[in-house]
């Protein structure tokens, strides 16, 4: 039996996919001070209409001259990707060329981290927090953001809700090794216990998800939060993509990368893998697989490990006549995941689809560059289709 060691995948029993020590708390070398200061001032600079000039005048730091560890790289990825999106989307007309002082270091950092050179969920959510009181949990009321575009309650709340959800998912992630081992040992009681923990976690996740409207208004989200997290793949505003000036590997060719989206979180893909929820072989499935490229590589590997190893659905099906509790818990967990996806669909409609379209902020295309309403409905429906019945799989 191969035991799944969470720490090998940068996953924690206490914080799930969130780092135990947030990247935001690490110190960066002095060479990056001006870049950090400019990133911290984005909420002020973006009101001037001259953000591109401020960013274009920043120094180009030679990364080879600096000693940088992985957590510093993650913090730098956040700084450079925020500056990139502010440069591209911060003025009335989106730019088609990212200047080399930002483009070259960003591409080098991204390559070392194994992620595309664009703002992704890892920098926007996973690495964008600090605890207020270190002795208290990672939860709403005890976490604050480190990096903003515009600032204000709505932007903070939108991101903090996602951070809280990641923390609430930790017990569900921590239960996975017990399920995989229970299946290998044919220990149904161990699987039942682990499924109870997952059910409990998803109840808490949904409670947090339901709090989104408390501090994030749909109109403010659409006009002040969403515009800065778009990417440049399948985006009508940048149909050719973005040129990363000075990056030799790109040879002056425009590059297309998807924008930040919750589909880049590893939580739901991991649950799909564990519960053997499959998606039809269509463009949606291809998109979901593509989103894994934007995850930290260790998280991507974790999803793939669970996907390869989990036989939970068959295990439950083959034993549910003798132990009905197994089927009930399996279905309860799927129903809670379906509720999460239904709420996500509802929020997508309220916060985006029903808003009045503005330039460079399409109401029919998600920040990841997809027809999101169609995809979210399909996500939800394919989850409910996997509920186990007494007489069928």
BADRENGU-835441 format. One line per field, with one value per residue (C-alpha): residue number from 1; residue in one letter; x, y, z. Coordinates in Angstrom, 1 decimal. Layout:
BEGIN
seq	NUM / ...
type	A / ...
c1	X / ...
c2	Y / ...
c3	Z / ...
END
This chain:
BEGIN
seq	1 / 2 / 3 / 4 / 5 / 6 / 7 / 8 / 9 / 10 / 11 / 12 / 13 / 14 / 15 / 16 / 17 / 18 / 19 / 20 / 21 / 22 / 23 / 24 / 25 / 26 / 27 / 28 / 29 / 30 / 31 / 32 / 33 / 34 / 35 / 36 / 37 / 38 / 39 / 40 / 41 / 42 / 43 / 44 / 45 / 46 / 47 / 48 / 49 / 50 / 51 / 52 / 53 / 54 / 55 / 56 / 57 / 58 / 59 / 60 / 61 / 62 / 63 / 64 / 65 / 66 / 67 / 68 / 69 / 70 / 71 / 72 / 73 / 74 / 75 / 76 / 77 / 78 / 79 / 80 / 81 / 82 / 83 / 84 / 85 / 86 / 87 / 88 / 89 / 90 / 91 / 92 / 93 / 94 / 95 / 96 / 97 / 98 / 99 / 100 / 101 / 102 / 103 / 104 / 105 / 106 / 107 / 108 / 109 / 110 / 111 / 112 / 113 / 114 / 115 / 116 / 117 / 118 / 119 / 120 / 121 / 122 / 123 / 124 / 125 / 126 / 127 / 128 / 129 / 130 / 131 / 132 / 133 / 134 / 135 / 136 / 137 / 138 / 139 / 140 / 141 / 142 / 143 / 144 / 145 / 146 / 147 / 148 / 149 / 150 / 151 / 152 / 153 / 154 / 155 / 156 / 157 / 158 / 159 / 160 / 161 / 162 / 163 / 164 / 165 / 166 / 167 / 168 / 169 / 170 / 171 / 172 / 173 / 174 / 175 / 176 / 177 / 178 / 179 / 180 / 181 / 182 / 183 / 184 / 185 / 186 / 187 / 188 / 189 / 190 / 191 / 192 / 193 / 194 / 195 / 196 / 197 / 198 / 199 / 200 / 201 / 202 / 203 / 204 / 205 / 206 / 207 / 208 / 209 / 210 / 211 / 212 / 213 / 214 / 215 / 216 / 217 / 218 / 219 / 220 / 221 / 222 / 223 / 224 / 225 / 226 / 227 / 228 / 229 / 230 / 231 / 232 / 233 / 234 / 235 / 236 / 237 / 238 / 239 / 240 / 241 / 242 / 243 / 244 / 245 / 246 / 247 / 248 / 249 / 250 / 251 / 252 / 253 / 254 / 255 / 256 / 257 / 258 / 259 / 260 / 261 / 262 / 263 / 264 / 265 / 266 / 267 / 268 / 269 / 270 / 271 / 272 / 273 / 274 / 275 / 276 / 277 / 278 / 279 / 280 / 281 / 282 / 283 / 284 / 285 / 286 / 287 / 288 / 289 / 290 / 291 / 292 / 293 / 294 / 295 / 296 / 297 / 298 / 299 / 300 / 301 / 302 / 303 / 304 / 305 / 306 / 307 / 308 / 309 / 310 / 311 / 312 / 313 / 314 / 315 / 316 / 317 / 318 / 319 / 320 / 321 / 322 / 323 / 324 / 325 / 326 / 327 / 328 / 329 / 330 / 331 / 332 / 333 / 334 / 335 / 336 / 337 / 338 / 339 / 340 / 341 / 342 / 343 / 344 / 345 / 346 / 347 / 348 / 349 / 350 / 351 / 352 / 353 / 354 / 355 / 356 / 357 / 358 / 359 / 360 / 361 / 362 / 363 / 364 / 365 / 366 / 367 / 368 / 369 / 370 / 371 / 372 / 373 / 374 / 375 / 376 / 377 / 378 / 379 / 380 / 381 / 382 / 383 / 384 / 385 / 386 / 387 / 388 / 389 / 390 / 391 / 392 / 393
type	X / X / X / X / X / X / X / X / X / X / X / X / X / X / X / X / X / X / X / X / X / X / X / X / X / X / X / X / X / X / X / X / X / X / X / X / X / X / X / X / X / X / X / X / X / X / X / X / X / X / X / X / X / X / X / X / X / X / X / X / X / X / X / X / X / X / X / X / X / X / X / X / X / X / X / X / X / X / X / X / X / X / X / X / X / X / X / X / X / X / X / X / X / X / X / X / X / X / X / X / X / X / X / X / X / X / X / X / X / X / X / X / X / X / X / X / X / X / X / X / X / X / X / X / X / X / X / X / X / X / X / X / X / X / X / X / X / X / X / X / X / X / X / X / X / X / X / X / X / X / X / X / X / X / X / X / X / X / X / X / X / X / X / X / X / X / X / X / X / X / X / X / X / X / X / X / X / X / X / X / X / X / X / X / X / X / X / X / X / X / X / X / X / X / X / X / X / X / X / X / X / X / X / X / X / X / X / X / X / X / X / X / X / X / X / X / X / X / X / X / X / X / X / X / X / X / X / X / X / X / X / X / X / X / X / X / X / X / X / X / X / X / X / X / X / X / X / X / X / X / X / X / X / X / X / X / X / X / X / X / X / X / X / X / X / X / X / X / X / X / X / X / X / X / X / X / X / X / X / X / X / X / X / X / X / X / X / X / X / X / X / X / X / X / X / X / X / X / X / X / X / X / X / X / X / X / X / X / X / X / X / X / X / X / X / X / X / X / X / X / X / X / X / X / X / X / X / X / X / X / X / X / X / X / X / X / X / X / X / X / X / X / X / X / X / X / X / X / X / X / X / X / X / X / X / X / X / X / X / X / X / X / X / X / X / X / X / X / X / X / X / X / X / X / X / X / X / X / X / X / X / X / X / X / X / X / X / X / X / X / X / X / X
c1	0.0 / 1.4 / 0.4 / -0.6 / 1.7 / -0.1 / 3.1 / 4.7 / 2.1 / 2.3 / -1.0 / -1.7 / -4.1 / -4.6 / -4.9 / -5.5 / -4.1 / -3.2 / 0.4 / 1.0 / 3.2 / 1.7 / 3.9 / 2.8 / 4.8 / 8.2 / 10.9 / 12.1 / 15.6 / 16.2 / 16.3 / 12.6 / 11.7 / 10.5 / 8.3 / 6.7 / 6.1 / 4.4 / 2.3 / 1.2 / 0.2 / -2.0 / -5.3 / -3.9 / -2.1 / -5.0 / -7.1 / -4.6 / -5.0 / -1.1 / -0.5 / 1.3 / 3.9 / 4.5 / 5.0 / 7.1 / 9.6 / 10.2 / 13.7 / 14.3 / 15.7 / 18.2 / 16.9 / 20.2 / 21.9 / 19.5 / 19.2 / 15.5 / 13.7 / 10.4 / 8.2 / 9.9 / 9.3 / 5.6 / 5.5 / 7.4 / 4.9 / 2.1 / 3.8 / 4.8 / 1.4 / -0.5 / 1.7 / 1.1 / -2.7 / -2.7 / -0.6 / -2.8 / -6.2 / -5.5 / -6.3 / -9.1 / -7.5 / -5.9 / -2.2 / -1.0 / 2.7 / 4.0 / 7.3 / 10.4 / 11.1 / 8.0 / 7.7 / 11.2 / 11.3 / 7.6 / 8.3 / 11.4 / 9.6 / 6.6 / 8.8 / 10.6 / 7.2 / 5.8 / 2.9 / 2.0 / 3.1 / -0.2 / -2.2 / -3.7 / -5.7 / -2.5 / -1.3 / -4.8 / -6.1 / -3.7 / -0.8 / -2.8 / -3.5 / -2.2 / -3.7 / -4.5 / -4.1 / -1.7 / -3.3 / -6.7 / -7.9 / -7.6 / -11.2 / -13.2 / -12.6 / -9.0 / -7.5 / -6.6 / -5.4 / -1.9 / -2.4 / -5.3 / -6.0 / -8.6 / -9.0 / -12.3 / -14.6 / -16.0 / -12.6 / -11.3 / -14.5 / -14.6 / -11.0 / -11.3 / -14.4 / -12.3 / -9.5 / -11.9 / -13.4 / -9.8 / -9.3 / -12.7 / -11.8 / -8.8 / -10.7 / -12.1 / -8.6 / -7.1 / -9.7 / -8.6 / -5.6 / -7.9 / -10.4 / -7.8 / -6.3 / -9.7 / -10.5 / -7.3 / -7.8 / -11.5 / -12.3 / -15.8 / -15.9 / -12.8 / -14.4 / -17.6 / -15.7 / -13.7 / -16.9 / -18.4 / -15.5 / -15.9 / -19.6 / -18.9 / -16.3 / -18.7 / -21.4 / -18.9 / -17.7 / -21.3 / -22.0 / -19.0 / -20.0 / -23.4 / -21.9 / -20.5 / -23.3 / -22.7 / -19.7 / -19.4 / -22.1 / -22.7 / -22.5 / -19.2 / -17.8 / -18.5 / -17.2 / -14.3 / -13.1 / -13.6 / -12.0 / -8.5 / -8.5 / -9.3 / -6.7 / -5.7 / -7.0 / -10.4 / -10.7 / -12.2 / -10.4 / -7.0 / -7.9 / -4.2 / -3.1 / -0.2 / 3.3 / 5.9 / 8.6 / 12.2 / 11.2 / 13.4 / 11.3 / 8.3 / 10.3 / 8.0 / 4.9 / 1.7 / 0.9 / -2.6 / -3.2 / -6.4 / -7.4 / -7.8 / -10.8 / -12.0 / -11.7 / -8.0 / -8.6 / -7.7 / -10.6 / -13.4 / -11.2 / -9.9 / -13.4 / -14.4 / -11.4 / -12.2 / -15.9 / -15.2 / -17.3 / -16.6 / -17.2 / -18.2 / -15.4 / -16.2 / -14.7 / -15.7 / -13.6 / -10.7 / -11.0 / -11.1 / -7.9 / -6.3 / -7.0 / -4.7 / -1.8 / -2.5 / -2.3 / 1.0 / 2.5 / 2.4 / -1.4 / -1.8 / 0.1 / -2.1 / -5.3 / -3.9 / -2.8 / -6.3 / -7.8 / -5.6 / -6.1 / -9.6 / -12.2 / -14.6 / -17.7 / -17.3 / -16.4 / -19.6 / -21.7 / -20.5 / -21.1 / -24.1 / -26.7 / -24.9 / -24.0 / -26.6 / -24.7 / -22.0 / -24.4 / -26.1 / -22.8 / -21.5 / -24.8 / -24.8 / -21.3 / -22.3 / -25.4 / -23.4 / -20.9 / -23.9 / -25.2 / -21.9 / -22.0 / -25.6 / -24.7 / -21.7 / -24.1 / -26.5 / -23.7 / -22.3 / -25.7 / -26.2 / -22.7 / -21.9 / -24.5 / -27.3 / -25.0 / -24.9 / -21.9 / -19.1 / -16.1 / -13.5 / -15.7 / -18.0 / -21.0 / -21.1 / -17.5 / -15.8 / -12.4 / -11.1 / -12.3 / -15.3 / -19.1 / -19.3 / -23.1 / -23.2 / -20.2 / -21.3 / -24.7 / -23.0 / -20.7 / -23.7 / -25.7 / -22.9 / -22.4 / -26.1 / -26.0 / -23.5 / -25.8 / -26.0 / -29.4 / -30.2 / -30.7 / -28.1 / -24.7
c2	0.0 / 3.4 / 6.0 / 9.4 / 11.9 / 15.3 / 17.3 / 15.8 / 17.8 / 21.1 / 20.2 / 20.7 / 19.0 / 22.4 / 24.7 / 22.5 / 24.0 / 27.3 / 27.5 / 27.1 / 30.2 / 32.7 / 33.9 / 37.4 / 37.3 / 36.6 / 39.3 / 40.0 / 41.2 / 44.9 / 44.9 / 44.4 / 47.2 / 49.7 / 47.0 / 46.1 / 49.7 / 50.3 / 47.1 / 48.3 / 51.7 / 50.2 / 51.4 / 54.9 / 54.8 / 53.2 / 56.4 / 58.6 / 57.2 / 57.0 / 53.6 / 52.3 / 55.1 / 54.3 / 50.6 / 51.2 / 53.2 / 50.5 / 48.8 / 45.5 / 43.3 / 40.6 / 37.5 / 35.6 / 38.1 / 37.4 / 34.4 / 33.6 / 30.6 / 29.2 / 31.2 / 34.4 / 33.3 / 33.0 / 36.4 / 37.8 / 36.1 / 37.9 / 41.3 / 40.9 / 39.5 / 42.2 / 44.8 / 43.1 / 43.1 / 46.7 / 47.6 / 45.7 / 46.7 / 49.8 / 52.5 / 53.0 / 50.9 / 47.6 / 47.4 / 44.7 / 44.8 / 44.2 / 46.1 / 43.9 / 45.3 / 43.4 / 40.7 / 39.2 / 38.7 / 37.5 / 34.8 / 33.7 / 33.5 / 31.7 / 29.2 / 28.4 / 27.9 / 25.8 / 28.2 / 30.5 / 34.1 / 35.7 / 36.3 / 33.0 / 31.7 / 30.8 / 34.4 / 36.0 / 33.8 / 31.2 / 33.6 / 36.8 / 36.8 / 37.2 / 36.3 / 39.1 / 37.0 / 34.1 / 32.1 / 32.0 / 30.1 / 31.2 / 32.5 / 35.6 / 38.1 / 36.9 / 37.3 / 40.4 / 40.8 / 41.8 / 42.9 / 44.8 / 46.4 / 49.0 / 48.2 / 48.6 / 46.2 / 44.5 / 43.5 / 42.4 / 40.5 / 38.7 / 37.3 / 36.7 / 34.5 / 32.3 / 32.1 / 31.1 / 28.4 / 27.1 / 26.9 / 25.2 / 22.6 / 21.4 / 18.7 / 17.3 / 17.2 / 15.6 / 12.8 / 11.6 / 9.5 / 7.7 / 7.0 / 5.6 / 3.5 / 2.3 / 1.2 / -0.8 / -2.4 / -3.0 / -1.0 / 0.4 / 1.8 / 3.9 / 5.2 / 6.1 / 8.1 / 9.9 / 10.7 / 12.2 / 14.6 / 15.5 / 16.1 / 18.4 / 20.3 / 20.9 / 22.2 / 24.8 / 25.6 / 26.3 / 28.5 / 30.6 / 30.7 / 31.9 / 34.9 / 36.4 / 39.1 / 40.4 / 42.4 / 42.2 / 44.0 / 42.7 / 46.1 / 46.9 / 43.5 / 43.8 / 47.3 / 47.5 / 43.9 / 41.8 / 44.1 / 43.5 / 39.7 / 39.0 / 37.1 / 37.3 / 34.0 / 33.9 / 37.6 / 39.9 / 42.9 / 41.2 / 38.7 / 38.0 / 37.9 / 39.8 / 40.4 / 39.8 / 42.2 / 40.8 / 37.2 / 35.2 / 32.0 / 33.9 / 35.6 / 38.6 / 36.4 / 37.3 / 34.8 / 33.7 / 32.8 / 32.5 / 34.9 / 34.1 / 32.0 / 29.8 / 26.8 / 27.0 / 26.0 / 22.4 / 21.8 / 20.8 / 18.9 / 16.9 / 16.1 / 15.2 / 12.8 / 11.3 / 10.7 / 9.6 / 12.4 / 12.3 / 15.0 / 14.3 / 14.4 / 17.8 / 21.3 / 21.7 / 18.7 / 20.1 / 23.4 / 21.8 / 19.9 / 23.1 / 24.9 / 22.4 / 24.0 / 27.2 / 25.4 / 25.0 / 21.8 / 20.0 / 20.6 / 19.5 / 16.3 / 15.8 / 15.9 / 13.5 / 11.1 / 11.0 / 10.6 / 7.6 / 5.9 / 6.5 / 3.7 / 5.2 / 5.1 / 1.3 / 0.7 / 2.3 / 0.7 / -2.8 / -2.4 / -0.1 / -2.9 / -4.2 / -0.7 / 1.8 / 4.6 / 4.4 / 5.3 / 8.0 / 9.7 / 9.5 / 11.0 / 13.6 / 14.8 / 14.9 / 16.9 / 19.4 / 19.8 / 20.2 / 22.9 / 24.7 / 24.6 / 25.7 / 28.7 / 29.5 / 29.5 / 31.8 / 34.2 / 34.1 / 35.1 / 37.9 / 39.3 / 39.1 / 37.8 / 40.2 / 43.3 / 45.9 / 45.1 / 47.5 / 47.7 / 45.0 / 43.2 / 40.8 / 39.5 / 36.3 / 35.3 / 34.4 / 35.7 / 32.3 / 33.0 / 30.6 / 30.8 / 30.4 / 30.1 / 27.1 / 25.5 / 26.0 / 24.5 / 21.5 / 21.2 / 21.1 / 18.7 / 16.2 / 16.2 / 15.3 / 12.6 / 10.7 / 10.2 / 6.5 / 4.8 / 1.5 / -0.4 / 1.3 / 2.9
c3	0.0 / -1.0 / 1.7 / 0.4 / 2.2 / 1.9 / 2.6 / -0.5 / -2.5 / -0.6 / 1.1 / 4.8 / 7.1 / 8.8 / 5.8 / 2.8 / -0.4 / 1.4 / 2.4 / 6.2 / 6.0 / 3.6 / 0.8 / 1.6 / 4.9 / 3.3 / 2.8 / -0.7 / -1.6 / -1.7 / -5.5 / -5.6 / -3.2 / -5.9 / -7.5 / -4.2 / -3.4 / -6.8 / -6.4 / -2.9 / -4.4 / -7.2 / -5.6 / -5.8 / -9.1 / -11.0 / -10.3 / -12.1 / -15.6 / -15.8 / -14.4 / -17.6 / -17.3 / -13.6 / -14.4 / -17.5 / -15.5 / -12.9 / -12.9 / -14.7 / -12.0 / -13.1 / -11.3 / -11.8 / -9.5 / -6.6 / -4.2 / -4.1 / -2.5 / -3.5 / -1.2 / -2.3 / -5.9 / -5.1 / -3.6 / -6.6 / -8.9 / -7.2 / -7.4 / -11.1 / -12.2 / -10.4 / -12.1 / -15.4 / -15.2 / -14.0 / -17.0 / -19.5 / -18.1 / -16.1 / -18.7 / -21.2 / -23.9 / -23.1 / -24.1 / -26.6 / -25.4 / -21.9 / -21.5 / -20.9 / -17.4 / -16.3 / -19.0 / -18.7 / -14.9 / -14.9 / -17.5 / -15.7 / -12.3 / -13.8 / -15.5 / -12.3 / -10.5 / -13.4 / -14.1 / -17.0 / -16.8 / -15.8 / -12.7 / -11.6 / -8.7 / -6.8 / -6.6 / -6.4 / -3.6 / -2.1 / -1.6 / -0.9 / 2.9 / 6.4 / 9.7 / 12.0 / 15.1 / 14.6 / 17.4 / 15.6 / 12.5 / 8.9 / 8.6 / 7.8 / 10.5 / 11.1 / 7.7 / 5.6 / 2.0 / 1.1 / -2.5 / -4.3 / -7.5 / -6.5 / -2.8 / -0.9 / 0.9 / -2.2 / -3.7 / -0.3 / 0.6 / -2.8 / -2.3 / 1.4 / 0.9 / -1.5 / 1.1 / 3.8 / 1.5 / 0.9 / 4.7 / 5.3 / 2.7 / 4.7 / 6.6 / 3.4 / 1.8 / 5.0 / 4.8 / 1.4 / 2.5 / 5.0 / 2.2 / -0.2 / 2.6 / 3.8 / 0.2 / -0.1 / 3.3 / 2.6 / 5.7 / 5.1 / 8.7 / 8.0 / 4.8 / 6.6 / 9.1 / 6.5 / 4.4 / 7.6 / 7.8 / 4.1 / 4.6 / 7.6 / 5.6 / 2.7 / 5.0 / 6.2 / 2.7 / 1.6 / 4.6 / 3.7 / 0.0 / 0.9 / 2.6 / -0.6 / -0.9 / 2.6 / 1.5 / -2.3 / -4.3 / -7.8 / -9.5 / -7.7 / -8.4 / -12.1 / -12.5 / -10.0 / -9.3 / -12.4 / -15.1 / -13.8 / -13.7 / -17.3 / -19.3 / -23.0 / -24.4 / -26.1 / -25.1 / -27.8 / -26.3 / -27.1 / -29.9 / -30.7 / -27.1 / -25.4 / -26.5 / -23.8 / -24.9 / -24.6 / -23.7 / -26.1 / -25.9 / -27.4 / -30.1 / -30.3 / -30.9 / -28.9 / -26.2 / -25.1 / -21.4 / -19.5 / -16.8 / -13.1 / -12.3 / -9.5 / -11.9 / -11.1 / -7.5 / -6.8 / -4.3 / -6.7 / -9.2 / -6.2 / -5.1 / -8.7 / -8.7 / -5.3 / -5.9 / -9.5 / -11.0 / -14.7 / -17.3 / -20.9 / -23.4 / -24.9 / -24.8 / -21.2 / -20.1 / -22.2 / -20.4 / -17.0 / -17.8 / -19.1 / -15.8 / -14.1 / -15.9 / -13.9 / -10.5 / -8.6 / -10.0 / -6.7 / -6.5 / -10.0 / -9.2 / -6.1 / -8.2 / -10.7 / -7.9 / -6.4 / -9.9 / -10.6 / -7.2 / -6.1 / -6.6 / -4.1 / -6.3 / -7.0 / -3.4 / -2.1 / -4.8 / -4.0 / -0.2 / 0.1 / 0.3 / 3.5 / 4.8 / 3.6 / 5.5 / 2.9 / 0.0 / 2.1 / 3.0 / -0.6 / -1.9 / 0.9 / -0.1 / -3.8 / -3.0 / -1.0 / -3.9 / -6.2 / -3.9 / -4.1 / -7.9 / -8.0 / -5.8 / -8.0 / -11.0 / -9.2 / -8.3 / -11.9 / -13.2 / -10.6 / -10.5 / -14.3 / -16.7 / -15.5 / -15.5 / -18.3 / -20.4 / -20.5 / -22.8 / -22.3 / -19.7 / -21.6 / -19.7 / -21.6 / -21.4 / -18.1 / -16.9 / -18.0 / -21.6 / -21.6 / -22.0 / -18.2 / -17.8 / -20.1 / -18.4 / -14.8 / -15.6 / -17.1 / -14.0 / -11.7 / -13.8 / -14.2 / -10.4 / -9.7 / -12.4 / -10.2 / -7.2 / -6.4 / -6.4 / -4.8 / -8.1 / -10.3 / -10.5
END
